[in-house]
Amino acid sequence: MTIQFLGKTLKNPMVLASGILGNSKDILERVHEQGCGLVTMKSIGPEPRDGHKNPTVIDLGHGMINAVGLPSPGHLNMENEWKDLEKRDFPLIASVYGGSVSEYQRVAKFVSTKKPDFIEINISCPNSEKHGMIFGVNPQSSHEVVSAVKKVINVPLIVKLTPQALDIGQIAKICEDAGADAICAINTVGPGMVIDIESKRPVLAFKKGGLSGPMIKPVAVRCIFDIYKAVNIPIIGLGGVTTGEDAIELIMAGASLVGIGSAVRYRGIDVFGKVVKEMETWLKAHSLSIEEIKGAAHKEAL
Ligand SMILES: Cc1cc2nc3c(=O)[nH]c(=O)nc-3n(C[C@H](O)[C@H](O)[C@H](O)COP(=O)(O)O)c2cc1C
């Protein structure tokens, strides 16, 4: 099931989502060996950052709630990881975040010298200079950060969007106009909160957190559908994918590649290979190819 994506040939359309399995070459390589076409690193920030106190991730059964708080060693403190990753033989997305346009630019420029295949900017994180506002909900700041980063990197740029945007199609189009080569959607949904009624306390130490896993899939499908209508660049669709049928649904909404995050917990690190097999079985049973189903939900019903 090889697939072309921004000039690279991938062995299949599956992508490891950012933040799920860290940044060490050994684990990312294992994910690739277990059937994942393209792997994403955990988001890398400008400074060392501890993240939030535990508990940071809770499994709710129908999905997860997390407030990890973007822990990062900082882009300048990853020499060992970069050294290992430069010798990899699998395609890699490096994910970057910042608190201001200039921080995004600084980190992305540095990361670009480490030769990932793609750079993804996570403009869905809530610790910007603008008092906790997420870059990706604001058309102007989305345009500013994408065009600033695009100027200083020499690999294709992917922009990761938040479902909290009022009009995610509009934000995606703005990012395309500013120079994005692809869109990744969605980041976690929320924030939400879960209270343990026996202790009468929120279950997360940070109290609020982002939702992921099966419960967010309908939000992801709607966002991908809206983005596909608005842009001409490819979409990495993710949010709630656990099975091959889920992946096919996101492709019908308009995704070119399909990411998996929470389902690594539900089905194991070999979830990627399992999902590819399930997709192949479904496509064969319906005598269809991936190309034929891409964006199929946009066509008028017969
Ligand atoms: C524990 C955890 C940590 C995450 N960390 C990041 C991160 O560092 N950067 C990022 O862009 N997204 C991060 N995400 C969001 C995922 O990449 C993904 O967009 C989201 O979980 C939806 O996909 P899923 O339903 O398959 O998990 C994280 C998600 C989880 C559950």
PDBQT file of the ligand as one rigid body, heavy atoms in Angstrom, charges set to zero:
ROOT
HETATM    1  C1  LIG A 401      -0.519  11.735  25.951  1.00  0.00    +0.000 C 
HETATM    2  C2  LIG A 401      -0.618  12.577  24.713  1.00  0.00    +0.000 A 
HETATM    3  C3  LIG A 401       0.409  13.472  24.396  1.00  0.00    +0.000 A 
HETATM    4  C4  LIG A 401       0.322  14.261  23.236  1.00  0.00    +0.000 A 
HETATM    5  N1  LIG A 401       1.358  15.110  22.930  1.00  0.00    +0.000 NA
HETATM    6  C5  LIG A 401       1.302  15.832  21.769  1.00  0.00    +0.000 A 
HETATM    7  C6  LIG A 401       2.401  16.654  21.371  1.00  0.00    +0.000 A 
HETATM    8  O1  LIG A 401       3.454  16.722  22.019  1.00  0.00    +0.000 OA
HETATM    9  N2  LIG A 401       2.274  17.363  20.221  1.00  0.00    +0.000 N 
HETATM   10  C7  LIG A 401       1.150  17.303  19.417  1.00  0.00    +0.000 A 
HETATM   11  O2  LIG A 401       1.096  17.962  18.364  1.00  0.00    +0.000 OA
HETATM   12  N3  LIG A 401       0.098  16.511  19.772  1.00  0.00    +0.000 NA
HETATM   13  C8  LIG A 401       0.156  15.778  20.911  1.00  0.00    +0.000 A 
HETATM   14  N4  LIG A 401      -0.895  14.950  21.246  1.00  0.00    +0.000 N 
HETATM   15  C9  LIG A 401      -2.075  14.862  20.353  1.00  0.00    +0.000 C 
HETATM   16  C10 LIG A 401      -1.972  13.658  19.406  1.00  0.00    +0.000 C 
HETATM   17  O3  LIG A 401      -0.854  13.777  18.561  1.00  0.00    +0.000 OA
HETATM   18  C11 LIG A 401      -3.260  13.517  18.550  1.00  0.00    +0.000 C 
HETATM   19  O4  LIG A 401      -3.421  14.696  17.760  1.00  0.00    +0.000 OA
HETATM   20  C12 LIG A 401      -4.523  13.325  19.399  1.00  0.00    +0.000 C 
HETATM   21  O5  LIG A 401      -4.260  12.461  20.484  1.00  0.00    +0.000 OA
HETATM   22  C13 LIG A 401      -5.675  12.743  18.564  1.00  0.00    +0.000 C 
HETATM   23  O6  LIG A 401      -5.342  11.475  18.029  1.00  0.00    +0.000 OA
HETATM   24  P1  LIG A 401      -5.808  10.085  18.715  1.00  0.00    +0.000 P 
HETATM   25  O7  LIG A 401      -7.286  10.193  18.970  1.00  0.00    +0.000 OA
HETATM   26  O8  LIG A 401      -5.428   9.022  17.720  1.00  0.00    +0.000 OA
HETATM   27  O9  LIG A 401      -5.040   9.963  19.999  1.00  0.00    +0.000 OA
HETATM   28  C14 LIG A 401      -0.824  14.155  22.392  1.00  0.00    +0.000 A 
HETATM   29  C15 LIG A 401      -1.862  13.258  22.729  1.00  0.00    +0.000 A 
HETATM   30  C16 LIG A 401      -1.765  12.466  23.856  1.00  0.00    +0.000 A 
HETATM   31  C17 LIG A 401      -2.886  11.489  24.167  1.00  0.00    +0.000 C 
ENDROOT
TORSDOF 0
